[in-house]
Each structure stands twice: as structure tokens, then as C-alpha cells.
Amino acid sequence: MKRMKKADIKRMFKAIEDDDQQTLDSLLNTNDDAIESHGFHNRLVRDKTPLMYALQCFNLKLAGHLLDRGANPSAVMPDGPRHSVIQMCIARAFCNKSTHDEWIAFTIRLLDAGIDPNEGLWPSLHGYGELVPRDDLIRIMLERGADPDRQVGNSGNTVRELVKINSRLYPSAILELFGVNADENPPAWPTKAEQRREPERQSRADCRWTLNRRRPLANSVPRFTD
């Protein structure tokens, strides 16, 4: 089998967008490198693998099918924000209460495949809020061995420090997981933190959806650091 043509890459991502598994499988069957090809032709798909794009399209069934076919659960965007599969998954887990359990199950599948739970701890904390006020994913990451004293990206802060800085945003049950006292050392900038948290943050772009097409808005990249 030969390397995938650019036109076929476009067709593949369009098939994912349209939930067209038949076309997707046909392209995967005839192109050795298809399953780890990166989108390039617009900002929606750029730097994403098919698995990432299925998650971006909120299509867990197709994402599971791609995992079954050997998609790499450890994939990371080679450019741009360099988000990983589990980061993209968790960001969308906090978009809808009614489907949260399905996203938890998929996240557990990624962890069972060997994904580092440290990758998912801060995204789980960042996603928590009034839209989906559940701490299941936070607890799962800690139970799987995530280190709360590990630095978050290039923030200069550990997860525990960020929880402490943002302590007014979390209930006592979550603060206790990190040994943080809500009354101890309140943040120096509570107004900024609170203003950008609710409800504006819970309507963030990665949870929006265009109604006329099965794809998210073009600016659908979540932030994972404060």
C-alpha cells in the first residue's frame, strides 16, 4: 500500500466529521499511514490525528473504533498547543452532564492503555465547574498515581499550587484531596479568577457546537493552564 495522498487525508477527516465509518474504514484499509496522519487543510483538523478529531467532534463511538483499529492513544499534536489525546478527551468530558459518564469510561480506557495520569490531572481540575460539577476524573487521576506536586506545563506552578491559588473555585471535597485549606492564603487576585470562571468559562469554545454541521467551532481549543 502506498502513502496517503493529501486528497485522501481531506476525505478521511471529512468522513470523521460526517460520522461516515464506511468511508473512514475504506481509507484506513488502503493507506498504511492513515490512522496516524495529521490534518493540515483547515484550522479545525490541523495537527490532529483521526482519533483526536473524532474526540473533537464529540464522537466517542468513532473514537473507540479508531482505538480498536490501532490508533495511538499517546498521540500529541506536533505543533500549536501540543494537546494530547487525553487532554482533548477530558476537555470535552465537562461539556455535558448527560454524557459525562461516557467520557469517563473513554478516559479510563486511555489510562488502561498506559497513558500517564499526570496528563489528565490538571485538565480535570480545569474542566470542573457548574456545567458539570463532578470530581470523578480528578479522583481517578489521583488514584491512578498522578502527582499533585508536578509542574503544570510552563506555568511555574505545581497542580497543588494551582489548586491553592484557585481555591475559591473548588468545593472543600476537592481541596481536601490536595491538602488545601480554603481559608489559608487566599489568592491575591480573586476577582480575575472568579470573573473568568463562571459562567463565561463554562461556555468555552471547546464545548460549543455548530448545529448545521457535525463539527465544533473553529476556535475549539481549550486552555489547560491558568
C-alpha positions as CSV (number, residue, x, y, z in Angstrom):
1,M,0.0,0.0,0.0
2,K,1.2,3.5,-0.8
3,R,1.4,6.6,1.3
4,M,-1.8,8.6,1.7
5,K,-2.5,11.4,-0.7
6,K,-3.5,14.8,0.5
7,A,-6.9,14.5,-1.1
8,D,-7.5,11.2,0.8
9,I,-6.5,12.8,4.1
10,K,-9.1,15.5,3.5
11,R,-11.7,12.8,2.7
12,M,-10.7,10.9,5.9
13,F,-11.3,13.9,8.2
14,K,-14.5,14.8,6.4
15,A,-15.7,11.2,7.0
16,I,-15.0,11.6,10.7
17,E,-16.8,14.9,10.7
18,D,-19.8,13.3,9.0
19,D,-19.7,10.1,11.1
20,D,-19.1,8.1,8.0
21,Q,-17.4,5.0,9.3
22,Q,-17.7,3.1,6.0
23,T,-15.6,5.8,4.1
24,L,-13.2,6.0,7.0
25,D,-12.6,2.3,7.1
26,S,-12.1,2.2,3.4
27,L,-9.4,4.8,3.6
28,L,-7.8,3.1,6.6
29,N,-7.7,-0.2,4.8
30,T,-5.9,1.2,1.7
31,N,-3.4,3.5,3.4
32,D,-0.7,2.3,5.8
33,D,-0.1,5.6,7.5
34,A,-3.7,6.9,7.5
35,I,-4.6,6.2,11.2
36,E,-1.7,8.5,12.4
37,S,-1.9,11.1,9.6
38,H,-2.3,14.7,10.7
39,G,-4.8,17.0,9.3
40,F,-3.5,20.1,7.5
41,H,-6.2,21.6,5.3
42,N,-8.0,23.8,7.8
43,R,-7.7,25.0,11.4
44,L,-10.3,22.5,12.7
45,V,-8.1,19.5,11.8
46,R,-4.6,21.0,11.8
47,D,-2.1,18.9,13.7
48,K,-4.7,16.4,14.9
49,T,-4.8,12.7,14.3
50,P,-8.1,11.0,13.3
51,L,-8.6,9.9,16.9
52,M,-8.1,13.5,18.1
53,Y,-10.5,14.8,15.5
54,A,-13.2,12.2,16.5
55,L,-12.9,13.4,20.1
56,Q,-13.1,17.0,18.9
57,C,-16.3,16.0,17.0
58,F,-17.7,14.5,20.2
59,N,-17.9,11.2,18.5
60,L,-16.9,8.6,21.2
61,K,-18.2,5.7,19.1
62,L,-15.9,6.6,16.2
63,A,-13.0,7.3,18.6
64,G,-13.4,3.9,20.2
65,H,-13.5,2.3,16.7
66,L,-10.2,4.1,15.9
67,L,-8.6,2.8,19.1
68,D,-9.8,-0.7,18.1
69,R,-8.0,-0.3,14.8
70,G,-4.8,0.7,16.5
71,A,-4.9,4.5,16.8
72,N,-2.1,5.8,19.1
73,P,-3.7,6.8,22.5
74,S,-0.4,8.7,23.3
75,A,-0.5,10.9,20.3
76,V,0.3,14.6,20.8
77,M,-0.3,17.5,18.4
78,P,3.1,18.1,16.8
79,D,2.6,21.9,16.7
80,G,0.2,24.5,18.0
81,P,-0.9,23.9,21.6
82,R,0.5,20.4,21.5
83,H,-2.5,18.9,23.2
84,S,-2.6,15.1,23.8
85,V,-5.4,12.7,23.2
86,I,-6.3,12.5,26.9
87,Q,-6.3,16.3,27.3
88,M,-8.7,16.7,24.4
89,C,-10.9,13.9,25.8
90,I,-11.1,15.4,29.3
91,A,-11.8,18.9,28.0
92,R,-14.9,17.6,26.3
93,A,-15.9,15.4,29.2
94,F,-17.0,18.6,31.0
95,C,-19.3,19.9,28.3
96,N,-22.5,17.9,29.1
97,K,-23.8,16.3,32.3
98,S,-25.8,13.7,30.5
99,T,-22.7,12.2,28.6
100,H,-20.1,12.7,31.4
101,D,-20.1,9.0,32.3
102,E,-19.4,8.0,28.7
103,W,-16.3,10.3,28.6
104,I,-15.2,9.0,32.0
105,A,-15.3,5.4,30.5
106,F,-13.3,6.5,27.5
107,T,-10.7,8.3,29.7
108,I,-10.3,5.1,31.7
109,R,-9.8,3.2,28.5
110,L,-6.9,5.6,27.7
111,L,-5.4,5.2,31.1
112,D,-5.7,1.4,30.8
113,A,-3.7,1.7,27.5
114,G,-0.8,3.2,29.5
115,I,-1.5,7.0,29.3
116,D,0.2,8.9,32.1
117,P,-2.5,10.1,34.6
118,N,-0.4,13.3,35.1
119,E,-1.5,14.4,31.7
120,G,-5.1,14.3,32.8
121,L,-5.0,15.8,36.3
122,W,-4.9,19.5,35.6
123,P,-7.3,19.3,32.7
124,S,-9.7,17.5,35.0
125,L,-9.4,20.3,37.6
126,H,-9.6,23.0,34.9
127,G,-12.8,21.5,33.4
128,Y,-14.6,21.2,36.8
129,G,-17.3,23.8,37.2
130,E,-21.0,24.5,37.4
131,L,-21.7,23.0,33.9
132,V,-20.5,19.5,35.1
133,P,-19.8,19.7,38.9
134,R,-18.3,16.3,39.3
135,D,-14.9,15.3,40.6
136,D,-14.8,11.7,39.3
137,L,-12.0,12.4,36.8
138,I,-9.9,14.3,39.4
139,R,-10.1,11.3,41.8
140,I,-9.4,8.8,39.1
141,M,-6.2,10.6,38.1
142,L,-5.0,10.7,41.7
143,E,-6.0,7.1,42.3
144,R,-4.0,6.1,39.1
145,G,-0.9,7.8,40.5
146,A,-0.9,11.4,39.3
147,D,1.5,13.6,41.2
148,P,-0.1,16.8,42.6
149,D,3.3,18.3,43.1
150,R,4.3,18.0,39.4
151,Q,4.6,21.3,37.5
152,V,1.8,22.1,35.0
153,G,3.3,22.9,31.6
154,N,5.4,26.1,31.7
155,S,3.2,27.7,34.3
156,G,5.9,27.6,37.0
157,N,3.3,26.1,39.4
158,T,2.5,22.6,40.5
159,V,-1.0,21.2,40.4
160,R,-1.3,21.6,44.2
161,E,-0.2,25.2,44.0
162,L,-2.7,26.0,41.3
163,V,-5.5,24.4,43.3
164,K,-4.4,26.6,46.2
165,I,-4.3,29.7,44.1
166,N,-7.7,28.9,42.7
167,S,-9.1,27.6,46.0
168,R,-12.3,29.7,45.8
169,L,-13.3,27.8,42.6
170,Y,-13.4,24.4,44.2
171,P,-15.6,22.8,47.0
172,S,-14.0,21.6,50.2
173,A,-14.1,17.9,49.0
174,I,-11.7,18.7,46.1
175,L,-9.5,20.9,48.2
176,E,-9.1,18.1,50.8
177,L,-7.8,15.8,48.0
178,F,-4.8,18.2,47.7
179,G,-4.4,19.1,51.4
180,V,-5.5,22.7,50.7
181,N,-7.4,24.8,53.3
182,A,-9.8,27.2,51.6
183,D,-9.2,29.8,54.3
184,E,-5.4,29.6,54.1
185,N,-3.5,32.1,52.0
186,P,-6.4,33.3,49.8
187,P,-5.5,34.2,46.2
188,A,-4.0,37.7,45.6
189,W,-6.2,38.1,42.5
190,P,-9.7,36.6,43.3
191,T,-11.6,38.9,41.1
192,K,-9.7,37.9,38.0
193,A,-10.0,34.2,38.7
194,E,-13.7,34.4,39.6
195,Q,-14.7,36.6,36.7
196,R,-13.2,34.3,34.1
197,R,-14.5,31.1,35.7
198,E,-18.3,31.1,35.7
199,P,-20.3,31.3,33.6
200,E,-18.1,32.5,30.8
201,R,-15.5,29.7,31.2
202,Q,-18.2,27.1,31.1
203,S,-19.3,28.3,27.7
204,R,-15.8,28.0,26.4
205,A,-15.2,27.3,22.8
206,D,-14.4,23.6,23.1
207,C,-18.0,22.9,24.3
208,R,-19.7,24.9,21.5
209,W,-21.2,23.2,18.5
210,T,-22.4,24.3,15.1
211,L,-25.9,23.0,14.6
212,N,-25.8,22.8,10.8
213,R,-22.7,20.5,10.6
214,R,-21.3,17.8,12.8
215,R,-18.2,19.7,13.9
216,P,-17.2,22.1,16.6
217,L,-16.4,25.8,16.0
218,A,-13.0,26.7,14.5
219,N,-11.7,28.1,17.8
220,S,-12.3,24.8,19.7
221,V,-9.0,24.6,21.5
222,P,-9.3,24.5,25.4
223,R,-6.7,26.0,27.7
224,F,-5.1,23.9,30.4
225,T,-3.2,26.4,32.4
226,D,-4.3,29.5,34.3
